[in-house]
Structures are given as structure tokens and as C-alpha cells.
């Protein structure tokens, strides 16, 4: 698991700039007394110009997706996290923060334990795009937390998305509802370390076992994402869409088999594979199905596969 071992500090700064849109000037009015021929030419020319503009617009490339940065990520006392929203969340909904179940202030949930709607006043340091802490957010409760089948916790905040945007100019990260594919380019964004790791989805572990806990269908990174303690809870972002596809949670540090900080993969036939130095995340595409109107958790909703208490 990727909780910090020592309180040293690394910082990477990422900045960006935008451009103002242009507005076309109006066409001049036609001069009075034009001949019929001139009028026809004007109409034909207008139609041709419109057609040419339509073709140009269709051929124009789609706006580029902004590079992954720290905006919307948070630092915890012992882990990383992010402000997240469902695709259909409203601006006036209470905002949510995602991290790992093993990052909960109440300690590691036991195998089979699911925490729902438990009061919390935990605070989170909100980061801007450059990784600078710009404010403090506070939880009202742990909406959901577990280390069974997945390793995830979701806090509900005392502030709405609109209030965060108005105060800090920062938008929440949005969950992708599509399962990532092998080969997808991803970034793991750590608010604790203010560091971004970029790699790819190498594949998936049918079962990932670490100590007493077992997680299902975990994302396996390529070796470039050499995450460390303190990166637990970092959002895993699809580089092409800037949407959240997972939550970083662990890696095999010393090559041991299925022990704490040394997860092993177990396939459908029970074969165990140990990959020293390789790190993992838990998928999140299915999370939005479990949250309804006003971002309320509904574990009985159609399509919700998160473990229940």
C-alpha cells in the first residue's frame, strides 16, 4: 500500500495558458440600385462561402484536451486524493473527495467491512493546476469506504462544486464510465507529493491479494509509474480524456508473495504471479452507478456493484 513512510517533499510545477475566442465582423450591406445579375452573383457567392465555411468547420480538429495537471487533486495527512464528480452531478451538489479505503482516519477496514455514512470532519488541502495549495476543504462524512473487492473511500464535503469553483476557480475531476483498455495512456496524480507519474495500462489482475485483502480486476501499470508511499488515493487519469479511470493503491516493493506492501496476482485458475516493482490501481468506472440525485449513495441502484455492508 502506498501510504508515506517519511515526510520528505518533491514538487513538480505544471502551468498552462488559454486564448480568447475571436468574433467575425458583420458583412457590409449591399449598395442600393444593384442590377439583377449582381444580386444573383451575390447570392451565389454567399451560398458558396457558406458551403466552404461548413466544410472548413467539419474538417477542423476537435479542441485539444488540456494536459493532465494537479487542479482538483488534494493532499491528505497520509495520502493523496481528488475532488470528483459523477457525469450527471449538479453544480449545487455536495462535492466528493475520493481516496483509498486504507487511507481512512479510522484505520484499515477489515476484510468484508464496508463503511457507509459515518460522520467525519477530516480536512483536505486543495491544489491548483501548478500543485500549489490554495485552500482547505472539510468533510461532513465518509460516504463510502472499504478494502473489500476494491480499495476506495469517498468523503462528502461541506461545500458544493459551485462553491469550490467560485472560491478557488477549480473544477472537480469527472469519472469515466467506460472501462479502460490495455494500452491506455494514464497519469497518476499525487497531491501528497505534488508529483505526476505517466505510463500506460499494462493489463489487469483478475485478483490482487495483499495480506488479508483481495481486490478484483485491478489495473496493472507499466513500469514507468513507479509510485511510492504517499501516492495512495491518487486519481488515475486517462491522458486522452482527462477523466478518472482508477484510484492508485499499491505496489510490490520487495518481491515477496502476497504480503503487506507486496501484492501478488492470482488468475482465474489460482496461479499466483509476483511482479516486483510493479504498481496497481483499482478501477472506478462503475462508481457513478452507485450515486444518485444530490450525490447520494445508493448501493441498491441498478448497475451498482460496489460491496455492500
C-alpha positions in Angstrom: 0.0 0.0 0.0 1.2 3.4 -0.9 1.0 5.4 2.4 4.0 7.6 3.1 7.0 6.2 5.1 8.8 9.5 5.6 7.8 13.2 5.3 10.2 14.4 2.6 9.0 16.6 -0.3 9.1 16.7 -4.1 7.4 19.2 -6.2 6.7 19.4 -10.0 5.1 22.6 -11.4 2.9 22.4 -14.4 1.3 25.6 -15.9 -1.0 26.4 -18.8 -2.5 29.3 -20.8 -5.7 29.9 -22.7 -6.7 32.1 -25.6 -9.8 34.4 -26.1 -12.2 33.5 -28.8 -12.4 35.6 -32.0 -15.7 37.2 -33.3 -16.3 37.7 -37.0 -17.1 41.2 -38.3 -20.6 41.6 -40.0 -20.9 41.7 -43.8 -21.4 45.2 -45.3 -24.9 46.0 -46.6 -25.4 45.8 -50.4 -25.3 49.1 -52.3 -28.7 50.4 -53.5 -29.6 50.1 -57.2 -27.7 46.8 -57.9 -28.6 45.0 -61.1 -30.3 41.6 -61.1 -27.1 40.0 -62.3 -25.1 41.5 -59.5 -27.8 40.3 -57.0 -27.6 36.7 -58.3 -23.8 36.7 -58.1 -24.1 38.0 -54.5 -26.5 35.2 -53.6 -24.4 32.5 -55.3 -21.2 33.8 -53.7 -22.9 33.8 -50.3 -24.0 30.2 -50.8 -20.5 29.1 -51.9 -18.9 31.0 -49.0 -21.3 29.3 -46.5 -20.6 25.9 -48.0 -16.9 26.4 -47.9 -17.1 27.6 -44.2 -19.2 24.4 -43.4 -16.6 22.2 -45.0 -13.8 24.0 -43.1 -15.6 23.7 -39.8 -16.2 20.0 -40.3 -12.5 19.4 -41.2 -11.2 21.4 -38.2 -9.7 19.3 -35.5 -11.6 19.0 -32.2 -10.3 21.2 -29.4 -7.3 19.7 -27.6 -7.8 18.1 -24.2 -5.9 20.0 -21.6 -2.8 18.3 -20.3 -3.2 16.5 -17.0 -2.3 18.7 -14.0 -2.9 19.0 -10.3 -6.1 21.0 -10.4 -8.7 19.3 -8.3 -6.3 17.0 -6.5 -6.0 17.1 -2.7 -3.4 16.2 -0.1 -4.4 14.3 3.0 -2.4 13.8 6.2 -1.1 10.5 5.0 -2.3 10.0 1.4 -3.4 11.6 -1.9 -6.9 12.2 -3.3 -9.1 14.2 -5.6 -12.3 16.1 -5.8 -14.6 14.0 -8.0 -18.0 14.2 -9.6 -20.3 11.9 -11.5 -21.0 12.7 -15.1 -24.5 13.8 -14.1 -23.6 15.6 -10.8 -25.1 19.1 -10.4 -23.0 22.2 -9.5 -25.0 22.6 -6.3 -24.5 19.0 -5.2 -22.2 18.5 -2.1 -18.7 17.8 -3.5 -17.0 14.5 -3.0 -13.4 13.5 -2.4 -12.0 10.1 -3.4 -9.0 8.3 -1.9 -8.2 4.8 -0.7 -10.0 2.7 1.9 -6.7 2.2 3.6 -6.3 6.0 3.9 -9.3 6.4 6.2 -8.6 8.1 9.5 -10.4 5.2 11.2 -7.7 2.7 10.1 -7.8 -0.1 7.6 -11.3 -1.6 7.2 -11.2 -5.3 7.9 -11.9 -7.8 5.1 -15.6 -7.8 4.4 -16.2 -4.4 6.2 -18.0 -1.6 4.4 -18.3 1.8 6.0 -21.3 3.9 4.9 -22.4 7.4 6.1 -20.1 7.8 9.0 -19.5 11.3 10.4 -16.1 12.8 9.6 -14.5 16.3 9.9 -11.4 15.4 8.0 -9.7 18.2 6.1 -8.1 18.1 2.6 -5.6 20.6 1.0 -6.9 21.6 -2.4 -4.3 22.1 -5.1 -4.4 24.3 -8.2 -3.0 23.3 -11.6 0.6 24.1 -10.6 0.3 22.0 -7.4 0.1 25.0 -5.1 -2.2 24.5 -2.1 -4.9 27.2 -2.4 -7.4 26.2 0.3 -8.7 23.7 2.8 -11.8 21.5 2.2 -13.7 19.8 5.1 -15.6 16.5 5.1 -19.1 16.1 6.6 -19.0 12.3 6.4 -17.4 9.2 5.0 -20.0 8.4 2.4 -18.4 5.1 1.5 -15.2 3.2 2.4 -14.0 -0.4 2.0 -10.9 -2.6 1.3 -13.1 -5.5 0.0 -13.0 -6.1 -3.7 -11.7 -2.6 -4.2 -9.7 -0.2 -2.1 -11.7 3.1 -2.1 -13.1 5.7 0.1 -15.4 8.6 -0.8 -15.9 11.6 1.5 -18.8 14.0 1.2 -17.7 17.6 1.8 -19.4 20.6 3.5 -19.1 22.6 0.3 -20.6 22.2 -3.2 -18.9 22.1 -6.6 -20.2 25.6 -7.3 -18.7 27.0 -4.1 -15.3 25.4 -4.8 -15.4 26.8 -8.3 -16.5 30.3 -7.2 -13.9 30.4 -4.4 -10.9 28.8 -6.0 -11.6 28.6 -9.7 -11.1 24.9 -9.7 -13.3 22.2 -11.2 -13.7 18.6 -9.9 -12.4 15.7 -11.9 -15.1 13.6 -13.7 -15.4 9.9 -13.5 -15.2 8.0 -16.8 -18.0 5.4 -17.1 -16.1 3.3 -19.6 -13.7 0.6 -18.5 -10.1 1.5 -19.5 -8.4 -0.7 -22.1 -4.9 -2.2 -22.0 -2.5 0.3 -23.6 -4.4 3.4 -22.4 -2.1 6.2 -21.6 -2.6 7.3 -18.0 -1.3 9.7 -15.4 -1.2 9.1 -11.6 -1.5 12.5 -9.9 -0.3 12.6 -6.3 -1.5 15.6 -4.3 0.6 14.5 -1.3 3.9 14.6 -3.2 2.8 17.1 -5.9 4.1 14.7 -8.5 2.7 13.2 -11.6 3.6 9.7 -12.9 2.8 9.0 -16.5 2.7 5.4 -18.0 0.2 3.0 -19.5 -2.3 0.4 -18.5 -0.3 -2.8 -18.9 -3.2 -5.1 -18.2 -5.5 -6.3 -15.4 -5.1 -8.6 -12.4 -8.1 -11.0 -12.1 -7.4 -10.9 -8.3 -4.8 -8.9 -6.4 -4.1 -10.2 -3.0 -2.2 -8.3 -0.3 -2.1 -9.6 3.2 -5.7 -10.3 4.3 -7.3 -8.2 1.5 -8.3 -9.2 -2.0 -9.2 -6.8 -4.8 -10.9 -7.6 -8.1 -9.9 -6.7 -11.7 -7.1 -4.3 -10.7 -5.3 -2.1 -13.1 -1.6 -3.0 -13.6 0.7 -0.2 -14.6 3.6 -0.4 -17.0 6.9 0.0 -15.1 7.1 3.8 -15.7 4.6 4.5 -13.0 7.0 3.8 -10.1 4.7 5.2 -7.4 5.8 5.4 -3.8 4.4 5.8 -0.3 2.1 8.8 -0.1 0.6 8.3 -3.6 -2.2 6.1 -2.2 -5.5 7.5 -3.3 -4.2 9.4 -6.2 -6.6 9.6 -9.2 -5.6 7.7 -12.2 -6.5 9.9 -15.2 -6.9 8.9 -18.8 -4.5 11.2 -20.7 -6.7 11.4 -23.8 -9.9 12.4 -22.0 -8.7 13.9 -18.6 -11.3 11.6 -16.9 -10.8 9.4 -13.8 -10.5 5.7 -14.6 -9.0 4.5 -11.3 -7.6 5.1 -7.8 -3.9 4.3 -7.2 -3.4 2.0 -4.2 -0.4 -0.4 -4.0 2.7 -2.0 -5.5 5.0 -4.9 -4.9 8.1 -3.4 -3.2 10.4 -6.3 -2.4 9.2 -9.3 -4.4 7.5 -11.1 -1.5 4.5 -13.1 -2.2 1.0 -11.7 -1.2 2.3 -9.9 1.9 1.7 -6.4 3.1 3.2 -3.9 0.6 3.9 -6.9 -1.7 0.7 -7.8 -3.5 0.5 -10.8 -5.8 -1.7 -11.5 -8.8 -4.0 -14.6 -8.7 -5.6 -15.7 -12.0 -8.9 -17.5 -12.5 -7.1 -20.8 -12.2 -5.5 -19.9 -8.9 -2.0 -19.4 -10.4 0.0 -16.8 -8.4 2.3 -14.3 -10.1 4.7 -11.9 -8.3 5.8 -8.8 -10.2 8.4 -6.9 -8.1 8.5 -3.2 -8.7 5.1 -3.1 -10.5 2.2 -1.0 -9.1 -1.5 -1.1 -9.3 -4.8 0.8 -9.1 -8.5 0.0 -8.6 -10.9 0.7 -11.4 -13.6 3.3 -10.8 -15.8 3.2 -14.0 -18.6 1.6 -12.0 -18.7 4.1 -9.2 -21.2 6.6 -10.7 -23.9 3.9 -10.9 -23.9 3.9 -7.1 -24.5 7.6 -6.6 -27.9 9.2 -7.5 -29.6 12.6 -7.1 -27.7 15.1 -4.9 -24.7 12.7 -5.0 -26.4 10.4 -2.5 -25.0 6.9 -2.2 -27.5 4.2 -3.3 -25.9 0.7 -3.1 -29.2 -0.8 -4.3 -29.2 1.1 -7.6 -29.3 -0.7 -10.9 -25.7 -1.3 -12.1 -24.1 -0.7 -8.7 -21.5 -3.4 -8.0 -19.7 -1.9 -5.0 -19.6 -4.2 -2.0 -22.5 -3.6 0.5 -22.3 -3.7 4.3 
